Amino acid sequence: MKLTSFAAYTMTLFFTGTLAAYPITGDNVNCRSGPGTSYSVTKTYAKGHEVTISCQTSGTDVSGDSIWDKTSDGCYVADHYVKTGTDGYVTSKCSSGAGATTFDGIPSVGVLHHGDATKHFCTASVIESQHSNVILTAAHCISGSGKGIVFSPGYHDGDEPYGSYPVTAAYVHPNWNQNHNIDYDFAFLTLGKGDHGGKAVDVQSVVGGNILVTSDGYQNTVEVVGYNDNEQKPRQCRVGTYKAETGQLGFTCGPFSSGTSGSPWIANYNASTKRGNVIGNIGGWHTGGCTSGVSYSSKYGTGTFSVYSRANTGSSGDSVRGGASSGC
């Protein structure tokens, strides 16, 4: 499960009433629109130029340092090129809790639970399929056949507005079952019919489905919807993605903590239909991230679609190897 395991840094430094200034150590250092080397360059700092840091966050690793500094110019520079006098944080985290807001949810995203939706443990989303019964979550959310798990789309505040649907089978990549390979932390689940409006129905016929796609690159704008397990409403964040140290997708927004594993990363989100193209899910490195403000996803490829194809056609499911560790 995605865990929150860091102590927030709150030692904001002041100098004559303002944030302290730190010199740039590299030549022509780029300041970017986000905390990663895939983001566009908005400004360039000369060696010796002093920058003030408004907050710090995690992003693309640069020479062994994954900290990025948000400057008073509103852009991000790799901390590796800023002489702060320490290898750690010198001010507060940019994503110490703000950014992802609670709301009543969207129909195609919901919670996984064992019969009591208030005790949800992971997030899942409906994916378009020929039998209208496939959902996507993180592989580390599942152990065994998946039977006994229930999906409640659009859940909030104890209400299951679109019914609940039992899991009938689980599908993961062989590399996940072999050694919990973080590049394959996705699972497709098939569902039985649920009761909605007094009728036995398939989930997609009620809430619609998102389209499974691969991203052309690492820089995308996505809508992320996920359920923290200590909250009864989902959180939503519109955010840019970047290339993480492991070659996976990452984003900086929170809090997305335990319970948000499996949360879809929806590109081309349509606010009217409340659906779009799913390019990732919270999971992968550190089972989604060691902090609530930074999340990761395995990067989808042919392996993802081979697993989806099995779920889509209703072939025999897998017995999923459980016990994945975050390593945090």
N, C-alpha and C positions, 0 to 999 in steps of 0.2 A: 504494500500500500504506500501511497505517497505520504511522507511524513514531514512534520515541521521539527527540525532538530537544532536550529541555530538560536543563539542568544542575540537579540536585536542590539545593534550598536547604537548608542545614543550620545556618544561623547562629541557632539558638535563643537568645533573649535571657534572661538571668537577672537578677533584682533581689532582693537579700537572700535568695538561695536559692530563689526561686520565679520563675515566668514573669512578664515585665514586664506591667504594666497600662496600657491605653490608653483615653482618654476617648471617649465617644460624642459625635458632633458634631451629629446631627440630633435633632429632637423626636419622642419616642415611636417609636423605631426598633424594628422587629420582628425577633425572633430566631426562625428557622424550623427545622423538623425536617430540612431538607436544604438544599443550596446553590443555592437558586433561589426566585424569587418565587411559584412555583406550590405550594410546600410550605406545610403548615399552620403557623400562628403558635403557638409554644409559650411565648413570653415577650416582653415589651416593655421596652426600656431607655429611661430618661429621658435627656435631654441632660445631658452631663457625667458620667454614670455611667461608672465605669471597668471595663473587661472585660479578663480575661486570655485570651490566644489560645493554644489548645493545638496547633493546626495550621491550615494554610490550603489552599484548593483552588480550582478553577475552577467557575463556575456561571453563572447568568443575568447578563447584562450590566446594570449599573446605572450610568447616566450615564457610560458609557465605561470602567467598571471591572468586570472579570469575576471579580475575586478575592473569595472569601468566607472569612470567619474563623470557625472553630469555637471557641466560647468554653468556658470551664471549666464552664458550665451545660449543655454537651452539645448546644447548638443552634448554628445558623449565622446570622451577620449579614453583610450586604453590607459589604465593606471600605471602600466609598465613604463610609460613615457612621462610620468609626473613624479617629481621628487617630493614625496610626502614624509619621508623619513621612516616609513614602516612598510612591511609587506602586507599588512592587513588594512582594515577599515579605519578611517580617521573621522568619519561623520556618519550620519544615519543612513539606513537602507532606503533606496528609492521606493521599494515595494514592501514596506514593512506592514502593510495591511490594506492600504487604500488602492483603489483602481477597479477591482471587480465588485460590482454592485449586486445586491440581492433584488430579485424580481419574482414574478409568479411562474416563470418558465415558458418553454415552447413545447408544442405537442410531441415533436419527434425525439425529444431527449428526456430521459427519466432515470429512475433509480433501480438498482438491483437490491433485493432483500430476500429473506427466507420466510415470507408470509406476513410480516408486519412492516409496512412501508416506512413507518417512523424510525425503524432501526435499519436504515439503508447503509450499505457498505461500499458501493461503487456506482459509477455513472455509466450509462450506455445510450446509444442512439440508433434509431431505425435507419437501415440502409435499403434502398430500393432493391427488390428481388422478385423473381418470377412467381414465387409462392406467397409473397407479401408477408414474410414471417422471419426476416433476418435482422439481427441487431449487432452492433459492434461495441466492444469494450476492450479493456486491457487484459492480456493473457494472465498477468499475475493476480487478477481478481478471481480466477477460476481454478478449482481443483476437482479432479475426477471428471465425471460426465457432465457436470453442470446441472443435473436434475435436482430439484429441490429449491432452485433459485427462481425468483419471480421478478418480472420487469413491470414497472408501473410508469408509463410515459406521462409527461406533464405533471408529475407529482409536485404538490406543495401544501404545506400546512395541514398534513394529515388527509388531504383530499386526493383521490385518484380519479381525475375527471374523465379519463379515457379508458378506464378499466385496468385490469392486471392480467399478465400473460405468463404462463409457466414455461420455463426453459425445457426443451426436449432433447437438445444435443449441443455439444461444443466442438469447435474446430480451431486448431492452432497449427502453426508451422512446425515441422519436425525439429528444426533447430531450437525452438523454444523448449520442446519436450526433452531434448537431449541435454541441454546445459543452461537453460534460461538465458539464451543469447539475447542481449538487450535490443538488438536490431529487429527482433521479431515479437515484441511485446504488444501483440494485438490478438484478439479472439473474436470469432463470429459465432453467435448463438442462434439457433432456431427456436421458435416459440410455438406453443400450441395455441389454440383459439382462446380468446378471453370473452368475458361477458360485458357487453356495452349496450345499453339501451334495451336490455332484455333479450339480446341476440348473441349467438356465438359467432365471433368475428375474428379475422386476422388483423394484427396490429396495424399494418400499413394501410389497410382500407379505412381505418379510422383517423390516423394521424399523418398519413403521407410518409414519404421516405426521402432521405438525402442520397446523393449520388457519390459513390466511392470513386476517387480519382487520385492520381499521383501529382505532386507539385513539380513544376518545371525546374524550380530552383529553391533556394532557401529563404528568399525574401518574399513573404506573402502577407496579406492582411486577412486575419481570420476573426471569426466570432467564436469565442470559447464559452461553453455553458457547462457547469459542473456543480455537483452537490457535495459540500463539506459534510462529513458524517455527523457533525454536532449542530447542524442547521436544518431547518425544515423548508427552506426556500433555496433554489439554486442561485448561483452567482454567474454573472455574465461580464465578459470583457471583450472589447474590440481592440486588437493589438497586432503589432507587426512581429513576424517570426524572423529568426536568424539561424545561422549555422553554429551549432554548439561544438564544444571541444571534441566530442566523439564522432562528429559527422552527422549527428542527428539534428532534428529541428528543435529550436528552443524559443521561448518567449518570456518576457518579464512583465508580470502582472499578478496581483494576488488580492486576497488570500485564496489559493487553491491548495488545500491540504488533504489530509486523510479523508477518503470518500470521493474525491474528484478523479481518481484513477479511471481511465476509460473515457473521460470527457472529450467530446469531439471538437476538432479544430475545423470550423466551417468557413471555407473560402466562398466568395461570390454569394454571400448571405443575402437573401431576399427578405426584407423586413415585412413584406406583405404575406408571403407564403410561409415565412419563418423556416425556410429550408435553404439548402445550398449544397456545395460540394465538400465532402469530408476529405481532408488531406492528411489528417493525423489524429492521434488521441493521446491524452496524458498517460505516459508510461515510458518504457525504455530505460534510459540511463537513471540509475538510482530509483528505479520503478516510478519515474516521473519527476523526481527532484527531491533534494534534501531540505529545501526551504519552501515556504508557502508563496514566495514571490517570484520564483523562477521555475518553469516547468519544461519538460522535454517530451519528445515523441519519436518513436522509430520512424524512419523515412520509408514511406510506402514504395513498393516496387513490384516486380513480377511475383515475388514470393507472397506478397499480400493478396494479390488477385488469384493466385492458385488456391489459397485457403478459402477466400470468398467464393470461388467457383464451386468448391465442395459443399459449402453451406447452401449456396444458391440452388444447387440441383438436389439437395437433400440426401447426399450420400451418407454412409456411416460416420458417426462422430468419433471424437477422440476421448481418451482418458487423459486429462491434462495433468501434467506434473505440477504439483503445488509446492509451496515452501520457498518461493523466490525471496531473496533478501535484498533490501535496498542498498546495503553497504554504507549507509549514512553514519 
